Amino acid sequence: MSGGRPQVTPVPPVSGNGGSGGISLPIAQNTVLRNTYWLLALSMLPTIAGAFIGMQTNFAGFFRTAPVMTPLLEHPTLRDIHQARERLKPHIRRTPLLRAEKMEASLGCEVYLKPETLQITGAFKIRGALNKALSLPREAIANGIIATSSGNHAQGLAYAARMLGVKALLVVPVTTPKIKVENTRALGAEVILFDGDTAARWKRVYEIAAANQYAVVHAFEDPMVMAGQGTIGCEILEDLADVDTVIIPIGGGGLISGIATA
C-alpha cells in the first residue's frame, strides 16, 4: 500500500512490569500477508521490542493506561515530534533500516529491521528520556531528576542527567537485571533498589521528589517522552516512505503513542 499513511498495529507484551518488553508475533492466524513491508525496531536483546513495520493483522487500536502523573497534554503533537527530532539530533544515533532477507521467504513480504540496540544506551528509551530532560527549564531540574524504571528508561535518564550536569536518582525493582543497575550507576546516577509493586515504587518516587524538589520524568506517561520515541517514526518514513503498516510492542504505551503520531 503506497501513498497513504501507514497502519499502526500494537503488539501486546507477553509479560513485564510497565516497560516495553518481549512480544509474541501473531503470525499463525488472523494475519494477511500480501505485498506489504515489515520493519522491526529492536530495543533490547535477546527480547524483541521497538517497532515492527509491515504485517497486517485484524486487531488495532491503542492501550490506555491509568495516569500516574498529570502531563500538560494528553498526547504529543506532530510539531512536538519534529521539535524533538531537532533537539535530539546532536545527541543520539539515527539508527538504520536493515533488510532481513532470510525472514522474507517464510513471511512472504519484504522485511526491514530498525536496530535500536545501536542507541548509546542500548535501547530506544534514551530518545524520550533525553527529549523530556532537554525540554524542561534549567531551574526545574537544578536539584535533580527522578523516575522509576526496570532498566532502560533508567539508563536513558541517567545519560541525560550526566549530559546536563544534574543529579539523577532511579528507583528500580529489586528484580532489575544486575547489568542494567550497574550500567545506570556507571552513568553517574544514584540507584535505589525497591521491593514493592509499581504503585508503591511511584509513591516512593513522589515522596523523594517532593522532599528534594526533583523533577519527575515518567517513562511513558508524558507527551515529551512520547514525542522523543516518535522520532523513530520520522526516521522510518524518511527511509521507507511507502511502508504499509507499523507494528509496535506495547508496555506502557509511550513508544506506540509517539510513532503513531509521527
Secondary structure as GFF3:
##gff-version 3
##sequence-region A 1 262
A	DSSP	beta_strand	7	11	.	.	.	ID=ss1
A	DSSP	beta_strand	31	32	.	.	.	ID=ss2
A	DSSP	beta_strand	37	42	.	.	.	ID=ss3
A	DSSP	beta_strand	52	53	.	.	.	ID=ss4
A	DSSP	beta_strand	56	57	.	.	.	ID=ss5
A	DSSP	alpha_helix	78	88	.	.	.	ID=ss6
A	DSSP	beta_strand	98	99	.	.	.	ID=ss7
A	DSSP	alpha_helix	101	107	.	.	.	ID=ss8
A	DSSP	beta_strand	110	115	.	.	.	ID=ss9
A	DSSP	three_ten_helix	116	118	.	.	.	ID=ss10
A	DSSP	alpha_helix	125	135	.	.	.	ID=ss11
A	DSSP	three_ten_helix	138	140	.	.	.	ID=ss12
A	DSSP	beta_strand	145	148	.	.	.	ID=ss13
A	DSSP	alpha_helix	152	164	.	.	.	ID=ss14
A	DSSP	beta_strand	168	173	.	.	.	ID=ss15
A	DSSP	alpha_helix	178	186	.	.	.	ID=ss16
A	DSSP	beta_strand	190	194	.	.	.	ID=ss17
A	DSSP	alpha_helix	198	212	.	.	.	ID=ss18
A	DSSP	beta_strand	215	216	.	.	.	ID=ss19
A	DSSP	alpha_helix	223	239	.	.	.	ID=ss20
A	DSSP	beta_strand	245	249	.	.	.	ID=ss21
A	DSSP	alpha_helix	254	261	.	.	.	ID=ss22
###
